[in-house]
Amino acid sequence: MKKSTLCVHAGHEPEPVTGAVMPPVFFTSTYVQQAPGEHQGYDYSRAGNPSRTVLEKALAELEGGTHGFCFSSGMGAVDAVLKTLSTGDHVVAMNDLYGGTYRLFRQSYEKLGISFSFIGCSSEAEIESAIQPGTKLMWIETPTNPTLTVVDIALCASICKRHGITLVVDNTFASPMLQSPLALGANIVMHSMTKYLGGHSDLIMGGLVTSDAALAEALFFNQKSTGATPGPMDCYLALRGIKTLHLRMKAHVENAQQIALFLQAHPKVSRVFYPGLPEHPGHGIASRQMSGFGGMLSFELSTNTEENARTFLLGTKLFVLAESLGGVESLVSHPASMTHASIPREIRLRNGVSDGLIRLSVGIEDAQDLIQDLETALSAC
Ligand SMILES: *Cc1c(COP(=O)(O)O)cnc(C)c1O
């Protein structure tokens, strides 16, 4: 089945007892047992809830995997993967990671004796030279936040396979509609479902998908043991969001493409980071591994200072100043002082996140209205 059909139907069929077309929301913490230890597959909602099962199945189907797991946040999902490691293990990670992922690696897991190498992931030689005898995991994100760096998933997967390393891809920015990491050889796909999958900025949730039975068992163990599991209402909201994911992503991509061209041609803009532009260094790889270039972009003003960026940020009306991304509404943010504030300045600058960089999460409003809003804000800069 095509992904558009999966968005609408994955995870459930009409409910057998009443015929309800939409799956019921199971507000229950516990389940009656026929005899001690004898039940219908559910004993306690931290370990499993039918509303969560439906969503986990839908997510797994969308990513082309066999096992899906949902968490009460994207970070809960990241944590469940890291907890499969032991003291002494080594992780190769991208140097341009989501700030919260970087913080969890450096501040929570390094002190437990897990070591990390942060690299650009731009060539086979670079990746190979970062691998150590104790390397168990490679963690990449593509496209990255906020410079939209693109990493070759198939290349990473072939290197990891050779060394027996588990490859995890944070697929949040692309969503399952635009990129399928498992099909390219990754072992685990991670999502902040808070973003495009939920799609309406009304929930916090994370997800993992794998087709590896042993990994699935370990992830399920960590999910129920740590207990960062989402409630049934959030699961319902996320499922409802997924039903229009294909339509929303199409609109996000079309709008972002138009806005990227508008910004690129604007005299007050010096640089636009969008993988859909042929000038973008990741354009070639993105064309191969993505079916659309996404709804996220960032740019620098000709006078690339924090002060000038501030003038711009206070000048938009439709683009609301806020963290997060992937909702139907357009958002604008300033990574240096917002999402990336916890990353030391010199590391941030090395990763291309300048003091004046502006990030847009392009929503699904009318493109001309969005461009008009940007034009107004640019004219004040
Ligand atoms: C938001 C985000 C996360 C973290 O997810 P939460 O749902 O906020 O916990 C991880 N990776 C990426 C790329 C993100 O954008």
The ligand as an SDF file (V2000), in Angstrom:
LIG
                    3D

 15 15  0  0  0  0  0  0  0  0999 V2000
   11.9660   18.0720   19.0450 C   0  0  0  0  0  0  0  0  0  0  0  0
   13.0170   17.1480   18.6220 C   0  0  0  0  0  0  0  0  0  0  0  0
   13.4750   16.1260   19.4600 C   0  0  0  0  0  0  0  0  0  0  0  0
   12.9800   15.9500   20.8770 C   0  0  0  0  0  0  0  0  0  0  0  0
   11.6330   15.5990   20.9300 O   0  0  0  0  0  0  0  0  0  0  0  0
   10.6160   16.0550   22.1030 P   0  0  0  0  0  0  0  0  0  0  0  0
    9.3120   15.5330   21.6250 O   0  0  0  0  0  0  0  0  0  0  0  0
   10.6810   17.5420   22.1970 O   0  0  0  0  0  0  0  0  0  0  0  0
   11.1020   15.4210   23.3620 O   0  0  0  0  0  0  0  0  0  0  0  0
   14.4490   15.2690   18.9560 C   0  0  0  0  0  0  0  0  0  0  0  0
   14.9470   15.4180   17.7130 N   0  0  0  0  0  0  0  0  0  0  0  0
   14.5210   16.3910   16.8830 C   0  0  0  0  0  0  0  0  0  0  0  0
   15.1180   16.5130   15.5200 C   0  0  0  0  0  0  0  0  0  0  0  0
   13.5650   17.3000   17.3010 C   0  0  0  0  0  0  0  0  0  0  0  0
   13.1660   18.2830   16.4870 O   0  0  0  0  0  0  0  0  0  0  0  0
  1  2  1  0
  2  3  1  0
  2 14  2  0
  3  4  1  0
  3 10  2  0
  4  5  1  0
  5  6  1  0
  6  7  2  0
  6  8  1  0
  6  9  1  0
 10 11  1  0
 11 12  2  0
 12 13  1  0
 12 14  1  0
 14 15  1  0
M  END
$$$$
